[in-house]
Amino acid sequence: MNRWDTGGPGPHSRFARDLQPFERLQLSRAVFGSVIAVAERLSGSSASGWGSYLLGGLGAVEARELHLSLLRVCGVLVDEIEAWMASAAAGAVDHTAELGDIASVTGIERADVHRKWNRCGNDDQASALVISQPWPNLDPQGAPTDSHYEQDRGWWRIGPAARRSARYAVIVVDHVIRRVYELDPDGWDSDTTGIRWRFRATGAAALSEAQVDAAVEHGVLPARLGDSLPAQLDSGCVPWHFLSAATRGLDPRLD
């Protein structure tokens, strides 16, 4: 039995109900249609390749390539869903949700939620912001530029707790850390709605590789430039919580 097959009403919290059957069907059809369309392009089949397969109109080689392409697309989708779930969990907790609420709406055991997405603020944790930029952007693989900085700094939906606690902004392009900024704690500006925010970085520039390495060595950053980080492929900004330097017995002072 999977976690949704409860035989009764689906899991829910005080804040979010479960999907109705017709909503699940709509979601399944929408995702399936998008996945099949991409798989058809990857396999080199026609836009009606899946329909031809169902009618027995594809040869063995064409059918093989279509199914292998489907597996490739599903693998990317699994990674993207994991990133979406982590993003949603971080955003929910940043706006006062508890781990029990997350367990309720996902159907995942509370202990597993704690292991995967523990975002509870406490003295044992430090935080950074993970900002995912779509690819391609302005020379995403090259050295940081002024245009990168203006693009990276906002505007983002980010809650007050994350703005207060985050010390760094980590920029991820196609699941790889490309740039890191040290945040000015007093440098947050809101848009006219007060919903979206833009940061200012110390020195108005990204940190050098040596500066990032030093921050990692002192335990105030958990990853280096070029490291893989599962984050949404499209634009987004979420808190990233990790064990603080003090908890790990490291000196957080950067001399």
Residue, then its C-alpha position, 0 to 999 in steps of 0.5 A: m500500500n502506498r502512502w496515499d492508499t488509506g481507504g479514507p480521506g487523504p492526509h491533510s493539515r489545518f492549512a491544506r486539503d488533499l487533492q480531489p480525485f478529479e484534481r489528481l486526474q487533471l494533474s496526472r494528465a497534464v504531467f503525462g502530456s508534457v513528459i511524453a511531448v519531451a520524450e518524443r522530441l528526444s527520441g526523434s519520433s514524430a509529435s504523435g510517436w506515443g500514439s503510434y506506439l499504442l497503435g503498434g505503429l512503431g518498430a522495435v528500435e523506435a519503441r526502444e528509443l521512445h521508452l529510453s527517452l521517457l525514462r530520461v525525462c522521468g529521471v529529470l522530473v524526479d530530481e526536479i520534484e525533489a527540489w520543488m518539495a524541498s523548496a515548498a517545505a522550506g517556504a512553509v516553515d519560514h512562514t510558521a508551518e511545523l514538521g507535523d504539517i509537512a508530514s500531514v500534507t505529504g504523507i511522509e513519516r514525521a521522522d523522514v520529514h525531519r531527516k529530509w527537510n528539517r528547517c526548524g530554526n535553532d541555535d544548532q543551525a545556520s542558514a544561507l539562501v539558495i537562489s536558482q537561476p534558469w539556464p541559459n542566463l547571462d553567461p551563466q558558466g563564465a566569471p561573475t559580472d555586474s549583470h550577474y549581480e543585478q540578476d541574482r539579487g532579486w526580486w524574490r519571495i522570501g520570508p522575514a525569518a530567512r532574511r534575518s538569519a541568512r548570511y550568504a546567497v548561493i546561486v545555482v544554475d542547472h543544479v551547480i553552485r556558480r556564485v556566492y554572495e555575502l549578504d549585507p544584513d541591513g541591505w534588504d529592499s522590498d518592492t512596492t507590494g512588500i512581498r518581493w525582496r532584493f538583497r545587497a551583497t558586501g562589496a556589491a560583487a560575488l565572492s572569489e573562489a578563495q573566499v568561498d573556500a575560506a567560508v567552507e573551512h570555517g563552517v559558515l558555508p556548507a558547499r563550494l563553487g562547482d558543487s552539485l546542489p539539487a535546486q529548482l531549475d527555474s527561478g526561485c529563492v529558498p532558505w538552506h539550513f545546515l549545522s552551524a560552525a559552533t555546533r561542529g566545533l569550528d571557529p566561524r571567524l573569517d580573518 
